Amino acid sequence: MDVDIAHNSKIISDSIIFQFPEYNFAEAISHFGVYSTWIFWGIGLFFHWLGVFGFQSLGLGKDWEEKKIKELMKREDKRREKF
């Protein structure tokens, strides 16, 4: 009975070990799974930030076009004053 349990646990451990191939460092570092957690976490964090602060914090509010036109006009006026 004890031999059967030991034999079964050996088979299970061998099957688990052989399911995961061994990678060398170059293969492991270039594997997508290494970075996927950080990439998706960053995307989720970005969308959470947008949900909290909205598009206005990116400068994409309702009046962004008017602000940009005024900014460019002021810049042009300053440039004209120099000459």
N, C-alpha and C positions, 0 to 999 in steps of 0.2 A: 504494500500500500504506500509506504513512504517512498519507494523507488518510483512509483507512478507519478506522485506529486512532484518529485524532483525532476523527473524526465519531462513532465508537462511544463513546469516553470522554465526549464532550459529551452524548450521549443518556443515558448512565448517570448522569452527574452531574446532569443536569436532572431525571431521574426520581427521584433521591434527594432533591433539594431540594423537589420538589413533593409528595412523600409526607408531609412534615412541615409542616403549616400553621404559619404564624407567629402567635403569640399576642401580644396586648398585655399589659401588666403585670398588670392586674386579672384577666384570664383565666388567666394563667400562675400567679399566686399562689393562685387559687381552684381550681386543677386538683388532683385527688386524687393524681396521680402525684408531686406535689411532697412530699406528706406521707406517702405510703404506706410508703416505706422506714423512716422514723422510727417510724411507728406499729407496723409489724410487728416492727421491731427491739426496740422497747419491750415488746411483748407477749412476744416470745421471751426477753428478759432477765428479765421478771417470772416466767415459768414456770421458767427456770433457777434463779432465786433460791428459788422454792418447792421445787425439787428438791434444792437444797443445804441449806436451812434448815428446810424442811417447814412444815406448817400450824401447828406449835406457836409459831413465831416471830410469827404473826399473832394469837396468843391463842386459837387454835381447837384446842387439845389435847384430850385425853380428859377432863380434869378442869376445863375452863374454866367449866362451869356452877356447879360447887361453889365455885370461886374467886370468881365473880361474886356468888353468894349471900352468901358470907362478907364480901365487900367491902361489899355493901349493908347487911348487918346491922351491921357496924362503924360505917358512916356513920350509921345510924339510932340506934345507941347514943350516938354523939358528939352527935347532935342532941338527944337526950333529956337528956343531962348538962347541956346549956346551960340548960335550962328547969327 
